[in-house]
Amino acid sequence: MWCQWVKSYLLRGRSFWTLKIPGDCTWVWRKRFNLRPLVRPYVLNILGNGNPTYLWHDNWHPLGPLIDRFGPRIAYDAGIPQDAFVSHIIHNSSWMFPVTQTFDLNEVRHTLPPLVQARLNGADQTWWTLNSNGQFTIASLWDKLRTSFLRVLWHKVVWFPAHIPKCSFVTWLAILNRLSTADRLVSFKLNISPQCGLCPGSESHDHLRTTSVILFGKKKKLE
């Protein structure tokens, strides 16, 4: 329902991929516009009857979105509106692309994909290329965009079912030596004492680990 409302009241027959960001749009809508360059390469349009795939803007042609490759001039040379669907150049189950003498349009015409007769009676489909089933998932996009590293040996010590987020976060910082210990704060040229608040030693990650082992050992003996 929300998608239909967006198409009717926000897009109004225009392509989402090339629509200019309105000056009075909401923060969420603006963020969606800004994410277009990241998402667009992974959205593929599989042709059926040519509706509702945009002829110049969508990724249905082997050359990619035609207006990105050749610019808006190509629509003018072809005499076809920029908001036309692919069905505009399909007639009697065959391509009816305008015959012109421009190099760009000749390249488009000679590389048109074959029409699949079994699909011509159905609507076009949108295919998410990062999943084998064509369905969009946030996990697939995240795995594509993020920088992945080898799994560390201690990950189950920090992140496990029913963990306390605050404790796991502090433990994670301690393993990476990123706690705000006194010695690190002094290295940042902050005017504080490097001395530990529990004993005469200097507060550092190694000192905290040693102190924790000693205190934990004494506790175990008392028990």
Rosetta blueprint (number, residue, H / E / L):
1 M L
2 W H
3 C H
4 Q H
5 W H
6 V H
7 K H
8 S H
9 Y H
10 L H
11 L H
12 R L
13 G L
14 R L
15 S L
16 F L
17 W L
18 T L
19 L L
20 K L
21 I L
22 P L
23 G L
24 D L
25 C L
26 T L
27 W H
28 V H
29 W H
30 R H
31 K H
32 R H
33 F H
34 N H
35 L L
36 R H
37 P H
38 L H
39 V H
40 R H
41 P H
42 Y H
43 V E
44 L E
45 N E
46 I E
47 L L
48 G L
49 N L
50 G L
51 N L
52 P L
53 T L
54 Y E
55 L L
56 W L
57 H L
58 D L
59 N L
60 W L
61 H L
62 P L
63 L L
64 G L
65 P L
66 L H
67 I H
68 D H
69 R H
70 F H
71 G L
72 P L
73 R H
74 I H
75 A H
76 Y H
77 D H
78 A H
79 G L
80 I L
81 P L
82 Q L
83 D L
84 A L
85 F E
86 V H
87 S H
88 H H
89 I H
90 I E
91 H E
92 N L
93 S L
94 S E
95 W E
96 M L
97 F L
98 P L
99 V L
100 T L
101 Q L
102 T L
103 F H
104 D H
105 L H
106 N H
107 E H
108 V H
109 R H
110 H H
111 T L
112 L L
113 P L
114 P L
115 L L
116 V L
117 Q H
118 A H
119 R H
120 L L
121 N L
122 G L
123 A L
124 D L
125 Q E
126 T E
127 W E
128 W E
129 T L
130 L L
131 N L
132 S L
133 N L
134 G L
135 Q L
136 F L
137 T L
138 I H
139 A H
140 S H
141 L H
142 W H
143 D H
144 K H
145 L H
146 R L
147 T L
148 S L
149 F L
150 L L
151 R L
152 V L
153 L L
154 W L
155 H H
156 K H
157 V H
158 V H
159 W L
160 F L
161 P L
162 A L
163 H L
164 I L
165 P H
166 K H
167 C H
168 S H
169 F H
170 V H
171 T H
172 W H
173 L H
174 A H
175 I H
176 L L
177 N L
178 R L
179 L L
180 S L
181 T L
182 A H
183 D H
184 R H
185 L H
186 V H
187 S H
188 F L
189 K L
190 L L
191 N L
192 I L
193 S L
194 P L
195 Q E
196 C L
197 G L
198 L L
199 C L
200 P L
201 G L
202 S E
203 E L
204 S L
205 H H
206 D H
207 H H
208 L H
209 R H
210 T H
211 T H
212 S H
213 V H
214 I H
215 L H
216 F H
217 G H
218 K H
219 K H
220 K H
221 K H
222 L H
223 E L
